[in-house]
Amino acid sequence: MNRLVFFVVFGIFSFVDGLGTSSESRAQSESQAAWIYSSPGAPENQFNYFRTVFSISTVPSTAICRFAADSNGHLYVNGLPLRRKVTRYNETLITAELVEVSGALVAGRNTLVVLHHSWGPITTFQRTAAAQAGVYVSCDFGLVSGTAGWRVVRAPEYVQHTEQIVGLTGDHRIRYPQIIVAANALPGNIHDPSYNDSAWAVPVVVSGPWPSVPYDVETEGQREFATPVPSVLAAGLAAQALPFSTDPYSIAAGIDTSTCTSDPVLTQQVADSLAWAAPFVLNNTGSSPAVLFVTFDFQRPVHGYPYLQLAAATSAGVAIDFGYSEKALSEYDGSYHVSTSGWLNTTGTVGHGYADRYETVAGPQALELPDERTMRWLTLHAWLAPGAAVVFDQVGIVQSQYAADALGSFDCGDAVLQQIVSLCLIHAKVSMSDSFVDCPGREDGQWIEDARLRGLLAARWFNVTALSHVLVRSLAQSQKADGTTHPFPPSNYPAGSTYDWSVQWIAAAWDYYQWTGSVEFVQQFWPNIVRYWADVLSHVLPSGLWLTPNVEADIRIGVHCYTQQCSSGLVTPWIIERLRFSVEMAAVVNDTKHAAAWAATADLMAAAFAKYHVVPASGQLPTHVADVYDLGEPNMPRGYSQAGQTVAIYTGLLDTADAVADLSYAFPAPQGNPPSDVARWNNPTYGYRTLRALSHVGMSRLAVEHLKQRYARYLPANSRNPLPLPLQGPWGGPLPEYAFSRADGNFAPGEINPTQPIDPTGSHGWMSVPLVWLHESILGVQWTSAGGGTVTVQPDAAGLPYVSGHAVTPLGAIWVFYQPSTGQLRVTIPSDVKATVMLPKDVAQPKQRLHLLASQVPADVSHVLSSPGTYAFKIAH
């Protein structure tokens, strides 16, 4: 345990005692905290230490420090890391973390240290560009940031450079490769109150675009815990195609171009060391310099801060290069990003420069990288002079993700479906950090389209709603005067949002209102909502037809809108549904004018949808929704896609008979593979919509088989998984970024799959959204009033042996167990909930009823339960 404290606390740890006396505490004279930095400006990729020493007579039971940093910062109290990052922000509206520090305090003298990272005025997917770097601290026991009592110094071990990681598409999306030189580290322990920092500078008060007192963030900090690497893939010799270089980009390039030869003996030695938590050694016994490598498999995507702990026999001057990979096989071109030899392609997902370097000193030492990384596979390449060695005590990652305890559950007796649930939960969790990010590695962006659905997932499975508030707030803060929003705020990346993505913001606001019942929440964002709809509805003709090419629809597949006279059959149902959500929100804030106008517009659009987008049955083709309608060219190809049928069906824009015929054609049994004239869905959120549409019309058996078929390629030991077994792992995965696979298109090796991006990820969260459907449609738990006071429970076994699980609602979890073979249904409801339990949806015989056991209540097709407890039912005539 003590060993862990050393390496998670210090970027570099030296076992030298503190030097002399401290320039002690220096009680604050300011009553108000100030923003401070080393100087005016926002340097690129510069690390600084800010330090203060303070005294308290007794340790309070609670102690909150409000902490903000532009661009980012790690907060330590007495050497304990209590925050490693701040929540993403628009610089003018920056927020403060509320950090509970009492557990780190001692009576007497204490230290507070901030390792601050100024990113500079760069483009990223997580911030608006920095105009001024700064640190802000205000603790409720009187400690505040300012000039009195604080010191600042460059963190010399972190090499400053300006080579930002560049995506394969040429975009700047995340930050920098890091180079840490242990020999340059400050001597002594800066977290010891007696450390002498008199040579450090006094920080200056700086003025930035921030509020003088930053807003309190609505989320808690990340849950962080050290995770040692669980398994080794290979270890051996890495022959280098490129010479050693100090160029930051050369680190990843060197790993990518190396030829790795696995040494079975060394690999087994490393495996044994991991099994017994014992050290392992990479040593050069030859007469020439050599690069030895070891590649680890975390067995699932992980996100956080890689760490090393090295033992006393480690040599000085060894460069240890860190390389990362999320995927083993690219669905884009069929190339491998990971080989069983231990070679990794570090560039294929995140981009050029996604690697880090640590240069050792002699003796025991520890490192924790200061920026977040995402990986499933981690490779270490050690550049060793003759006779040099590195002795590894520990290798791992401090996992960092939002605190999400799986309060929800699902079980069904089907092994394949259970594998899918486990894999989806892994991806749901790894992509929850300070917001719902699409992928924490390549982009780390809060993309609205999938974030909305993952907000539902987080609420229903983890009882997490604060991240949804961050989503709604940051979208509103990004809104322009014309009503449009950024697609992944807060960010300064030059991008505008398409309407099918931005309208998810309305859905996210609706979801949050439905969960909380908070009228104040709706009022807070009501001006933004009104402004948004003014723009969206400006594209509605008097006929009700909604015209705009500014939509994504199903990405990279199907027929798309390209002219100003075009209307999307995929997106129009969303606009109608979200507009009707807004009608209900208008009513709760007493905006009768907009409620009436929007309700009339929604009805007008629905009639126009039936006229222009619904194609009548003809020959073999059933009545269906066309992908597009072009008012200027009505005879142009209109498209028939799986995705295009989904939202229209579960929002009631097709009648049930037409919907069943449509889905039966587009998703034919037994697994829902489309005929040649129907485009397969690709965007993973359309996977959720597909399952929901099928269940909506009583086709849940097909939905289950379709889900299993679409995910089989990524499951462990599945016959459809193309990876060699050593690369599959116990959980399978990772899940792809988009669903149309190389097998779906029968692509030859090396042939490009145009439905996939050039830089496919292995940490995306949006393939996890079938978890929402399992609770909504299979357990059948849905709340019917804002705040969750009334719910319906109507399970659907969908051909499974049984369905069982906990579905979280605003007022607590509801447990459902339903076994059709025995006719058993049991339901547990929490306090303050009125639940209407209905005859399961898959019950085929019309005369069957629900018998509430141990009661005198007559059998019926439904029962209303208003007291907490567990209720047992028998399904019988």
Residue pairs with C-beta under 8 A, 6 or more apart in sequence:
3 309
3 393
3 394
4 226
5 79
5 80
6 13
6 309
6 366
7 13
7 307
7 308
7 309
7 366
7 367
7 368
7 394
8 81
8 226
8 307
8 368
8 398
9 76
9 79
9 80
9 81
9 191
10 79
10 189
10 191
10 366
10 368
11 115
11 155
11 157
11 158
11 180
11 185
11 367
11 368
11 370
12 157
12 180
12 182
12 185
12 365
12 366
12 367
13 189
13 365
13 366
14 185
14 187
14 188
14 189
14 365
15 363
15 364
16 187
16 188
16 189
17 188
17 189
18 188
18 189
18 192
18 194
18 195
18 196
19 187
19 188
19 195
19 196
20 194
20 196
21 194
21 196
22 53
22 193
22 194
22 195
22 196
22 197
23 53
23 151
23 196
23 197
23 198
24 53
24 109
24 193
25 52
25 53
25 54
25 55
25 109
25 149
26 52
26 53
26 54
26 148
26 149
26 150
27 54
27 148
27 149
28 142
28 143
28 144
28 146
28 148
28 149
29 146
29 148
30 144
30 146
30 148
31 144
32 144
32 212
32 213
33 66
33 136
33 137
33 138
33 144
33 145
33 146
33 213
34 136
34 144
34 145
34 146
34 147
34 205
35 132
35 134
35 135
35 136
35 145
35 205
35 206
35 207
35 208
35 210
35 212
36 50
36 134
36 135
36 136
36 145
36 146
36 147
36 150
36 152
36 203
36 204
36 205
36 206
37 48
37 116
37 118
37 132
37 133
37 134
37 135
37 152
37 203
37 204
37 206
38 48
38 152
38 154
38 201
38 203
38 204
39 204
40 132
40 204
40 206
41 132
41 133
42 70
42 71
42 118
42 119
42 120
42 121
42 130
42 131
42 132
42 133
43 118
43 120
43 133
43 160
44 118
44 119
44 120
44 121
44 122
44 160
44 162
45 117
45 118
45 119
45 120
45 160
45 161
45 162
45 164
45 175
45 176
46 117
46 118
46 120
46 133
46 154
46 160
47 115
47 116
47 117
47 118
47 154
47 155
47 158
47 160
47 370
48 115
48 116
48 118
48 152
48 153
48 154
48 155
49 113
49 114
49 115
49 116
49 152
49 153
49 154
49 155
49 186
49 190
49 200
50 113
50 114
50 116
50 135
50 145
50 150
50 151
50 152
50 203
51 111
51 112
51 113
51 114
51 150
51 151
51 152
51 153
51 190
51 197
51 200
52 111
52 112
52 143
52 145
52 149
52 150
52 151
53 109
53 110
53 111
53 149
53 193
54 109
54 110
54 111
54 112
54 143
54 149
55 108
55 109
55 110
56 105
56 107
56 108
56 110
56 141
57 107
58 107
59 102
59 105
59 106
59 107
60 102
60 105
60 141
61 102
62 100
62 102
63 100
63 101
63 102
63 105
63 139
63 140
63 141
64 98
64 99
64 100
64 101
64 139
64 140
65 75
65 77
65 98
65 99
65 101
65 112
65 137
65 138
65 139
65 140
65 143
66 96
66 97
66 98
66 99
66 136
66 137
66 138
66 139
66 214
66 216
67 73
67 75
67 83
67 86
67 96
67 97
67 99
67 114
67 136
67 137
68 86
68 94
68 95
68 96
68 97
68 134
68 135
68 136
68 210
68 214
69 86
69 114
69 116
69 117
69 134
69 135
69 136
70 91
70 94
70 118
70 130
70 132
70 133
70 134
70 208
70 210
71 117
71 118
71 119
71 120
71 127
71 130
71 133
72 85
72 86
72 116
72 117
72 119
73 83
73 85
73 86
73 114
73 115
73 116
73 117
73 135
74 81
74 83
74 84
74 85
74 114
74 115
74 370
75 81
75 82
75 83
75 97
75 99
75 112
75 113
75 114
75 137
76 82
76 111
76 112
76 113
76 114
76 115
76 191
77 101
77 104
77 105
77 110
77 111
77 112
78 104
78 105
78 106
78 110
78 111
78 191
79 111
79 113
79 189
79 191
80 103
80 104
81 224
82 99
82 100
82 101
82 104
82 221
83 97
83 99
83 221
84 222
84 224
84 305
84 398
84 400
85 222
85 372
85 400
85 434
86 95
86 97
86 217
86 434
87 95
87 97
87 217
87 219
87 434
87 435
87 470
88 126
88 127
88 434
88 435
88 446
88 474
88 490
89 95
89 127
89 128
89 490
90 127
90 128
90 474
90 477
90 478
90 489
90 490
91 127
91 128
91 129
91 130
91 131
91 208
91 209
91 210
92 128
92 209
92 210
92 211
93 211
93 215
93 477
93 490
94 210
94 211
94 214
94 215
95 214
95 215
95 216
95 217
96 136
96 138
96 214
96 215
96 216
96 217
97 217
97 221
98 216
98 217
98 220
99 221
101 139
104 110
109 193
110 193
111 190
111 191
111 192
111 193
111 195
112 137
112 143
113 190
113 191
114 135
114 137
115 155
115 370
116 133
116 135
117 370
117 371
118 130
118 133
119 127
119 130
119 175
119 176
120 130
120 162
121 129
121 130
121 131
122 129
122 130
122 164
122 172
122 175
123 129
123 171
123 172
123 173
123 492
123 493
123 494
124 172
124 173
124 174
124 175
124 444
124 491
124 492
124 493
125 173
125 174
125 443
125 444
125 445
125 488
125 491
125 493
126 174
126 444
126 445
126 490
126 491
127 490
127 491
127 492
128 490
128 491
128 492
129 492
131 208
131 209
132 206
132 207
132 208
132 209
133 206
134 206
134 208
134 210
135 145
135 203
136 145
136 210
136 214
137 143
137 144
137 145
138 144
138 145
138 213
145 203
146 205
147 202
147 203
147 204
147 205
150 202
150 203
151 197
151 200
151 201
151 202
151 203
152 200
152 201
152 202
152 203
153 186
153 197
153 199
153 200
153 201
155 186
156 184
156 185
156 186
157 180
157 181
157 182
157 184
157 185
157 186
158 178
158 179
158 180
158 370
159 178
159 179
159 180
159 181
161 176
161 179
161 248
162 176
163 176
163 177
163 247
163 248
163 249
163 353
164 172
164 175
164 176
164 353
165 172
165 173
165 174
165 175
165 176
165 177
165 350
165 351
165 352
165 353
165 354
166 172
166 351
166 352
166 353
167 173
167 350
167 351
167 352
167 442
167 443
167 759
168 347
168 348
168 351
168 352
168 758
168 759
169 758
169 759
171 351
171 493
172 493
173 351
173 442
173 443
173 444
173 445
173 493
174 350
174 441
174 442
174 443
174 444
175 371
176 248
176 353
176 371
177 248
177 249
177 251
177 252
177 353
177 354
177 355
177 356
177 357
178 356
178 357
178 369
178 370
178 371
179 246
179 248
179 251
179 356
179 357
179 358
179 359
180 356
180 357
180 358
180 359
180 367
180 369
180 370
181 359
182 358
182 359
182 360
182 361
182 365
182 367
183 316
183 359
183 361
188 195
188 196
189 195
190 197
217 470
218 466
218 469
218 470
218 473
219 402
219 434
219 466
219 467
219 469
219 470
220 402
220 403
220 466
222 400
222 401
222 402
222 403
222 433
222 434
223 399
223 400
223 401
223 402
223 403
223 404
224 304
224 398
224 399
224 400
225 398
225 399
226 307
226 396
226 397
226 398
226 399
227 298
227 302
227 304
227 396
227 397
227 398
227 399
228 274
228 277
228 394
228 395
228 396
229 274
229 296
229 297
229 298
229 378
229 395
229 396
229 397
230 274
230 296
230 297
230 298
230 299
231 271
231 274
231 296
231 297
231 299
232 267
232 270
232 271
232 274
232 294
232 295
232 296
232 297
233 295
233 296
233 297
233 338
233 340
233 342
233 377
233 726
233 727
234 260
234 262
234 267
234 293
234 294
234 295
234 340
234 341
234 342
235 262
235 263
235 266
235 267
235 269
235 270
235 282
235 292
235 293
235 294
235 295
235 342
236 260
236 261
236 262
236 263
236 266
236 267
236 292
236 293
236 341
236 342
237 260
237 261
237 263
237 290
237 291
237 292
237 293
238 255
238 258
238 259
238 260
238 261
238 291
238 292
238 293
238 381
239 258
239 259
239 260
239 261
239 291
240 254
240 257
240 258
240 291
241 254
241 257
241 258
241 259
242 250
242 253
242 254
242 257
244 250
244 254
244 319
244 383
245 254
248 353
249 352
249 353
251 321
251 322
251 323
251 353
251 355
251 356
251 357
252 323
252 346
252 347
252 352
252 353
252 354
252 355
253 347
253 352
254 321
254 381
255 321
255 323
255 344
255 346
255 355
255 379
255 381
256 323
256 344
256 345
256 346
256 347
258 291
258 293
258 343
258 381
259 343
260 293
260 295
260 339
260 341
260 342
260 343
261 341
262 340
262 341
262 342
266 292
266 294
269 280
269 281
270 280
270 294
272 278
273 279
273 280
273 392
274 280
279 311
279 391
279 392
279 393
280 294
280 391
280 392
281 313
281 389
281 390
281 391
281 392
282 292
282 294
282 380
282 382
282 384
282 389
282 390
282 392
283 292
283 384
283 387
283 388
283 389
283 390
284 290
284 292
284 384
284 385
284 386
284 387
284 388
284 389
285 387
286 386
287 386
288 386
289 383
289 384
289 385
289 386
290 384
291 381
291 382
291 383
291 384
292 381
292 382
292 384
293 342
293 379
293 380
293 381
293 382
294 342
294 379
294 380
295 338
295 342
295 343
295 344
295 377
295 378
295 379
295 380
296 377
296 378
296 379
296 380
296 395
297 376
297 377
297 727
297 729
298 375
298 376
298 377
298 378
298 397
299 376
299 729
299 730
299 731
300 376
300 426
300 430
300 729
300 731
300 733
300 734
301 326
301 374
301 375
301 376
301 426
301 427
301 430
301 733
301 734
301 762
301 763
302 374
302 375
302 376
302 397
302 399
302 430
303 372
303 373
303 374
303 397
303 399
303 400
303 401
303 430
303 433
303 440
303 441
303 763
304 372
304 373
304 397
304 398
304 399
304 400
304 401
305 368
305 369
305 370
305 371
305 372
305 373
305 397
305 398
305 400
306 322
306 356
306 368
306 369
306 373
306 378
306 395
306 396
306 397
306 398
307 366
307 367
307 368
307 369
307 394
307 395
307 396
307 397
307 398
308 320
308 358
308 366
308 367
308 392
308 394
308 395
309 364
309 365
309 366
309 367
309 392
309 393
309 394
309 395
310 360
310 364
310 365
310 366
310 367
310 390
310 391
310 392
310 393
311 364
311 391
311 392
311 393
312 363
312 364
312 391
313 389
313 391
314 360
314 362
314 363
314 364
314 365
314 389
314 390
314 391
315 360
315 362
315 384
315 385
315 387
315 388
315 389
315 390
316 360
316 361
316 362
317 359
317 360
317 385
317 388
318 359
318 360
318 382
318 383
318 384
318 385
318 388
318 390
319 357
319 358
319 359
319 360
319 382
319 383
320 357
320 358
320 359
320 360
320 380
320 381
320 382
320 383
320 390
321 355
321 356
321 357
321 380
321 381
321 382
321 383
322 355
322 356
322 357
322 358
322 369
322 373
322 378
322 379
322 380
323 344
323 346
323 354
323 355
323 378
323 379
323 380
323 381
324 344
324 346
324 350
324 354
324 355
324 373
324 374
324 375
324 377
324 378
324 379
324 441
325 337
325 338
325 344
325 345
325 346
325 348
325 349
325 375
325 376
325 377
325 379
325 762
326 337
326 349
326 374
326 375
326 376
326 377
326 439
326 441
326 442
326 734
326 761
326 762
326 763
327 337
327 338
327 348
327 349
327 376
327 734
327 760
327 761
327 762
328 336
328 337
328 338
328 377
328 723
328 727
329 335
329 336
329 337
329 722
329 723
329 727
330 336
330 337
330 348
330 756
330 760
331 736
331 737
331 738
331 740
331 741
331 742
331 753
331 756
331 760
332 752
332 753
332 756
332 757
332 758
332 759
332 760
333 750
333 751
333 752
333 753
334 742
334 747
334 749
334 750
334 751
334 753
335 345
335 348
335 750
336 345
337 344
337 345
337 348
337 349
338 344
338 345
338 377
338 727
340 724
340 726
340 727
342 379
343 379
344 377
344 379
346 354
346 355
346 379
347 354
348 759
348 760
349 441
349 442
349 759
349 760
349 761
349 762
350 374
350 441
350 442
350 759
351 442
351 759
354 441
356 369
356 373
358 367
358 369
360 390
368 398
372 400
372 433
372 440
372 444
373 397
373 441
374 430
374 439
374 440
374 441
374 442
374 763
375 397
375 441
376 729
376 733
376 734
376 762
378 395
378 397
380 395
382 390
384 390
400 433
401 429
401 430
401 432
401 433
402 432
402 433
402 434
402 464
402 467
403 464
404 428
404 429
404 432
404 458
404 461
404 462
404 464
405 462
405 463
406 425
406 461
406 462
407 461
407 462
407 463
407 806
407 808
407 813
408 460
408 461
408 462
408 771
408 775
408 805
408 806
408 807
408 808
408 813
409 804
409 805
409 806
410 421
410 771
410 774
410 775
410 778
410 779
410 803
410 804
410 805
411 418
411 802
411 803
411 804
411 805
412 418
412 778
412 800
412 801
412 802
412 803
412 804
413 800
413 801
413 802
414 704
414 800
414 801
416 708
416 712
416 715
416 718
417 704
417 707
417 708
417 800
419 715
419 716
419 731
419 732
420 707
420 708
420 711
420 715
420 770
421 771
421 774
422 731
423 711
423 714
423 715
423 731
423 732
423 733
423 735
424 735
424 767
424 768
424 769
424 770
424 771
425 461
425 768
425 771
426 731
426 733
427 733
427 734
427 735
427 763
427 764
427 765
427 767
427 768
428 454
428 457
428 458
428 461
428 765
428 768
428 771
430 440
430 763
430 765
431 437
431 438
431 439
431 440
431 454
431 763
431 764
431 765
431 768
432 454
432 458
432 464
432 467
432 765
433 440
433 444
434 470
435 446
435 451
435 467
435 470
435 471
435 474
436 446
436 450
436 451
436 454
436 455
436 458
436 467
436 468
436 471
436 765
437 443
437 444
437 445
437 446
437 447
437 765
438 445
438 446
438 447
438 450
438 451
438 488
438 764
438 765
438 766
439 737
439 761
439 763
439 764
439 765
440 763
441 761
441 763
442 759
442 761
442 763
443 488
445 488
445 491
445 493
446 470
446 471
446 474
446 488
446 489
446 490
447 487
447 488
447 501
448 471
448 475
448 485
448 487
448 488
448 497
448 501
448 502
448 504
448 505
448 508
449 487
449 500
449 501
449 504
449 552
449 683
449 685
449 766
450 684
450 685
450 764
450 765
450 766
450 769
451 471
451 504
451 508
452 471
452 504
452 505
452 507
452 508
452 511
453 504
453 685
453 688
453 766
453 769
453 772
454 765
454 766
454 768
454 769
455 465
455 467
455 468
455 471
455 508
455 511
455 512
456 511
456 769
456 772
457 768
457 769
457 771
457 772
458 464
458 465
458 467
458 468
459 465
459 468
459 511
459 515
459 808
460 771
460 772
460 775
460 776
460 807
460 808
461 771
461 775
461 808
462 808
463 808
465 512
465 515
465 516
468 508
468 511
468 512
468 515
469 512
469 521
471 505
471 508
472 505
472 508
472 509
472 512
472 525
473 525
474 489
474 490
475 485
475 486
475 489
475 502
475 505
475 508
476 485
476 505
476 525
476 528
477 489
477 490
478 485
478 486
478 489
478 490
479 485
479 528
479 531
479 532
481 531
482 535
483 531
483 532
483 533
483 534
483 535
483 536
484 496
484 497
484 502
484 535
485 497
485 502
485 505
485 532
486 495
486 496
486 497
487 495
487 496
487 497
487 498
487 501
487 502
488 495
498 550
498 551
498 552
499 536
499 548
499 550
499 551
499 571
499 575
500 551
500 552
500 553
500 568
500 570
500 571
500 574
501 552
502 532
503 536
503 571
503 574
503 575
503 578
505 532
506 529
506 532
506 578
506 581
506 582
507 578
507 581
509 521
509 522
509 525
509 529
509 585
510 578
510 581
510 582
510 584
510 585
512 518
512 521
513 521
513 522
513 585
513 588
513 786
514 783
514 786
514 787
514 788
515 787
515 788
515 810
516 786
516 787
516 810
517 785
517 786
517 787
517 788
517 810
519 588
519 589
522 585
522 588
522 589
523 589
526 585
526 589
526 591
529 582
529 585
530 591
530 594
533 579
533 582
533 594
533 598
536 575
537 579
537 598
537 601
539 546
539 547
539 548
540 546
540 547
540 601
540 604
540 605
541 547
541 608
543 604
543 608
543 611
544 601
544 604
544 605
544 606
544 607
544 608
544 609
545 567
545 605
545 608
545 612
545 629
545 631
546 567
546 572
546 575
546 605
546 608
547 564
547 565
547 566
547 567
547 631
548 561
548 564
548 566
548 567
548 568
549 560
549 561
549 562
549 563
549 564
549 566
551 560
551 561
551 568
551 570
551 571
552 683
553 560
553 561
553 568
553 570
553 571
553 627
553 643
553 644
554 570
554 641
554 643
554 644
554 679
554 681
554 682
554 683
554 686
555 682
555 683
555 738
556 682
556 738
556 740
556 754
556 755
556 756
557 641
557 643
557 679
557 680
557 681
557 682
557 740
557 755
558 570
558 627
558 639
558 641
558 643
558 644
558 679
559 627
559 628
559 637
559 638
559 639
559 641
559 679
560 568
560 627
560 628
561 567
561 568
561 628
561 630
563 630
563 632
563 633
565 630
565 631
565 632
565 633
566 628
566 629
566 630
566 631
567 612
567 613
567 628
567 629
567 630
567 631
568 627
568 628
569 609
569 613
569 625
569 626
569 627
569 628
569 629
569 638
569 639
569 644
569 648
570 625
570 627
570 641
570 643
570 644
570 647
572 605
572 609
572 613
573 609
573 625
573 647
573 648
573 651
573 653
574 647
575 605
576 602
576 605
576 606
576 609
576 651
576 653
577 647
577 651
579 598
579 601
579 602
579 605
580 598
580 599
580 602
582 594
582 598
583 594
583 595
583 598
583 599
583 602
586 592
586 594
586 595
586 598
587 595
588 786
606 653
609 648
609 653
610 653
612 629
613 625
613 626
613 629
613 648
614 623
614 624
614 625
614 626
614 648
614 653
614 654
615 621
615 623
615 624
615 625
615 626
615 638
615 640
616 623
617 623
617 661
620 665
621 640
621 665
621 677
622 658
622 661
622 662
622 664
622 665
623 654
623 658
623 661
623 662
624 640
624 644
624 645
624 662
624 665
624 666
625 644
625 645
625 648
625 653
625 654
625 662
626 638
626 639
626 640
626 644
627 638
627 639
627 640
627 641
627 644
627 679
628 636
628 638
628 639
629 638
630 636
639 679
640 666
640 677
640 678
640 679
641 666
641 678
641 679
641 680
641 681
642 666
642 667
642 672
642 674
642 678
642 679
642 680
642 681
642 686
642 690
643 679
643 681
643 682
643 683
643 686
643 689
643 690
645 654
645 659
645 662
645 663
645 666
645 693
646 681
646 686
646 689
646 690
646 692
646 693
647 689
647 693
648 654
649 659
649 662
649 663
649 693
649 696
649 697
650 689
650 692
650 693
650 696
654 662
656 697
659 693
659 696
659 697
660 697
660 698
660 699
663 693
663 694
663 697
663 699
663 702
664 699
665 675
665 678
666 674
666 675
666 678
667 674
667 690
667 694
667 699
667 702
667 706
668 674
668 675
669 702
669 705
670 702
670 705
671 702
671 705
671 706
671 708
671 709
672 690
672 694
672 702
672 703
672 705
672 706
672 709
673 680
673 709
674 680
680 739
680 740
680 744
681 687
681 690
681 739
682 738
682 739
682 740
682 755
683 738
683 739
683 766
684 737
684 738
684 739
684 764
684 766
684 767
684 769
685 766
685 769
687 707
687 710
687 739
687 767
687 769
687 770
688 769
688 770
688 772
688 773
690 703
690 706
691 703
691 706
691 707
691 770
691 773
691 777
692 773
692 776
692 777
694 700
694 702
694 703
694 706
695 703
695 773
695 777
695 778
695 796
695 798
695 841
696 777
698 841
698 842
700 777
700 778
700 796
700 798
700 799
700 841
700 842
701 798
701 799
701 842
703 773
703 777
703 798
704 798
704 799
704 800
705 799
707 770
710 739
711 735
712 718
712 719
712 720
712 721
713 720
713 721
713 722
713 741
713 743
714 721
714 732
714 733
714 734
714 735
714 736
715 721
715 732
716 728
716 729
716 730
716 731
716 732
717 725
717 728
718 732
720 743
721 728
721 732
722 742
722 743
733 762
734 761
734 762
734 763
735 762
735 764
735 767
735 768
736 756
736 760
736 762
736 764
736 767
737 756
737 757
737 760
737 761
737 764
737 767
738 755
738 756
738 757
738 760
739 767
740 753
740 755
740 756
741 753
742 753
745 753
745 755
747 753
774 805
775 781
775 805
775 807
776 782
777 796
778 795
778 796
778 797
778 798
778 800
778 803
779 793
779 795
779 803
779 805
779 807
779 816
780 792
780 793
780 794
780 795
780 796
780 816
780 838
780 840
780 841
781 791
781 792
781 793
781 807
781 809
781 814
781 816
782 791
782 792
783 789
783 790
783 791
783 792
783 809
783 810
784 790
784 791
784 792
787 810
787 811
788 809
788 810
788 811
788 833
789 811
789 832
789 833
789 834
790 833
790 834
790 835
790 836
791 809
791 814
791 829
791 833
791 834
791 835
791 836
792 835
792 836
792 837
792 838
793 814
793 816
793 827
793 835
793 836
793 837
793 838
794 837
794 838
794 839
794 840
794 841
795 803
795 816
795 818
795 825
795 840
795 841
796 803
796 840
796 841
796 842
797 803
797 818
797 819
797 820
797 840
797 842
798 842
799 842
801 819
801 821
802 817
802 818
802 819
802 820
802 821
803 816
803 817
803 818
804 815
804 816
804 817
804 818
805 815
805 816
806 813
806 814
806 815
807 813
807 814
807 816
809 830
809 833
811 830
811 831
811 832
811 833
812 830
812 831
812 833
813 830
814 827
814 828
814 829
814 830
814 833
814 835
815 826
815 827
815 828
815 870
816 825
816 826
816 827
817 824
817 825
817 826
817 827
818 824
818 825
818 826
818 840
820 840
820 842
820 843
820 875
823 874
823 875
823 876
824 872
824 873
824 874
824 875
825 837
825 840
825 850
825 872
825 873
825 874
825 875
826 870
826 871
826 872
826 873
827 835
827 837
827 865
827 870
827 871
827 873
828 869
828 870
828 871
829 835
829 865
829 868
829 869
829 871
830 868
831 868
833 868
834 864
834 865
834 866
835 864
835 865
835 866
836 862
836 863
836 864
836 865
837 850
837 862
837 863
837 864
837 865
837 871
837 873
838 850
838 861
838 862
839 848
839 849
839 850
839 861
839 862
839 875
840 875
843 875
845 877
847 877
848 875
848 876
848 877
849 859
849 860
849 861
849 875
849 876
849 877
850 859
850 860
850 861
850 862
850 863
850 873
850 874
850 875
851 859
851 873
851 874
851 875
851 876
852 859
852 863
852 871
852 872
852 873
853 872
853 873
853 874
854 872
857 863
859 876
863 871
863 873
865 871
